[in-house]
Amino acid sequence: MRLEGKIALVTGAGKDSRGIGHGIALALAREGADVAVASHTLANALRVVDAVQSLSRRALAVEMDVSRAESVEAGVNEVLNAFGRIDILVNNAGITRDALLVRMREEDWDAVLDVNLKGAFLCSRAVAKVMMKQRAGCIVNITSIMGLTGNAGQANYSSAKAGLIGLTKSLARELGSRGIRVNAVAPGWIETAMTDSLPDAVREAILKQIPLGRLGRAEDVAGAVVFLCSEESAYITGQVLTVDGGLVMI
Ligand SMILES: NC(=O)c1ccc[n+]([C@@H]2O[C@H](COP(=O)([O-])OP(=O)(O)OC[C@H]3O[C@@H](n4cnc5c(N)ncnc54)[C@H](O)[C@@H]3O)[C@@H](O)[C@H]2O)c1
C-alpha cells in the first residue's frame, strides 16, 4: 500500500460511478488512504463515501462549492475536524458550458472559470496552509488536454484548464521548499457523464486519432494521480502528466 495512513481530499465526486473523482477516491483508498470527498451535490459525495467505506477505509462526504471561498474554508475545516490533517488534495471538480465564441454568454465564461480555475486556487490556498504546517503534502490538479491544445467551442474550458497548468507550476515553485509537491494530470477523452453527449460520428472521429484505440476510463486517470501522490514521484513537481492514449504528444 503506497498511501497507508494518508488523508486525502478529492473535490468533485462525479455524476455517477464512472466519474473521475469517484475513480480517484477509490484508487487512493485502495492504496491505504482515508478519503474526504467534496462536492456541491452531497448525494454524489455520499455515493463515493459508500464505495470507499466498502474498502474498509474511513471516508467523509463534504458539501462544498469550490467556487466560493467561505464554502471551501468551511469544508476544509470539516475535514480537519474529522481527520486532523490533509496530506493529499486533488482538485478535480470541473464543469463545461460549451459554445462557440460568438454565442458564448458571459455567465458561461464566468461559471467555467469559477469552478475549474478559481475553485482550484481557493482549495489549494486553504489546504496549503495546513500542508505548510505539516511541511509535507501533495496537490494534484485535474486539467485537460484541451488546456494544452485548445478546442473549438470550449474557449472557457480550455482557458480555465490552461490556467490550471499555470497555477500548478507557480504553486510548485512557491511550495517546493515547504515539502509540498504540485502536479497536474491532463486526461484526454474519458468515458464519463461529461462525454456521454458526444455524437457517434464525433466519437468515431476521435477514436481514429487515439493511438491506443479506445477512450480512457476514470481508473486510467486515477492511476496517474496515485503515482503523483506516492513516494515513487518524490522528485517530481510542477509537471503535467497526460493520460490520453497518446492523442496529444508534445
Ligand atoms: N470526462 C472527460 O473526458 C474529462 C477529460 C479531461 C478532463 N476532465 C476533468 O476531470 C474532472 C472530472 O470530470 P468528470 O468527467 O468526472 O465529470 P463529472 O461531471 O462526472 O464530475 C464533476 C464533478 O464536479 C462537481 N462539481 C461541479 N461544480 C462544483 C462546484 N462548484 N463545487 C464542487 N463540486 C462541483 C460535480 O458535482 C461533479 O461531481 C473535471 O475537472 C473535468 O474537467 C474530464
The ligand as an ORCA input file, in Angstrom:
! r2SCAN-3c Opt
* xyz 0 1
  N     -14.548     13.317    -18.800
  C     -13.527     13.696    -19.528
  O     -13.365     13.269    -20.679
  C     -12.510     14.650    -18.988
  C     -11.387     14.928    -19.758
  C     -10.423     15.796    -19.270
  C     -10.582     16.372    -18.018
  N     -11.700     16.099    -17.288
  C     -11.810     16.754    -15.987
  O     -11.943     15.765    -14.978
  C     -12.691     16.319    -13.898
  C     -13.843     15.382    -13.537
  O     -14.714     15.280    -14.642
  P     -15.805     14.121    -14.827
  O     -15.757     13.741    -16.250
  O     -15.657     13.097    -13.786
  O     -17.117     14.993    -14.652
  P     -18.390     14.856    -13.714
  O     -19.344     15.887    -14.209
  O     -18.841     13.437    -13.609
  O     -17.806     15.299    -12.302
  C     -17.551     16.614    -11.963
  C     -17.879     16.788    -10.513
  O     -17.606     18.139    -10.122
  C     -18.620     18.525     -9.225
  N     -18.775     19.967     -9.209
  C     -19.240     20.777    -10.189
  N     -19.274     22.053     -9.766
  C     -18.813     22.044     -8.486
  C     -18.624     23.045     -7.508
  N     -18.909     24.331     -7.753
  N     -18.143     22.683     -6.290
  C     -17.863     21.391     -6.021
  N     -18.027     20.395     -6.901
  C     -18.501     20.728     -8.123
  C     -19.885     17.854     -9.740
  O     -20.831     17.712     -8.697
  C     -19.337     16.523    -10.187
  O     -19.422     15.628     -9.096
  C     -13.139     17.706    -14.325
  O     -12.242     18.676    -13.808
  C     -13.016     17.639    -15.828
  O     -12.824     18.899    -16.394
  C     -12.674     15.253    -17.730
*
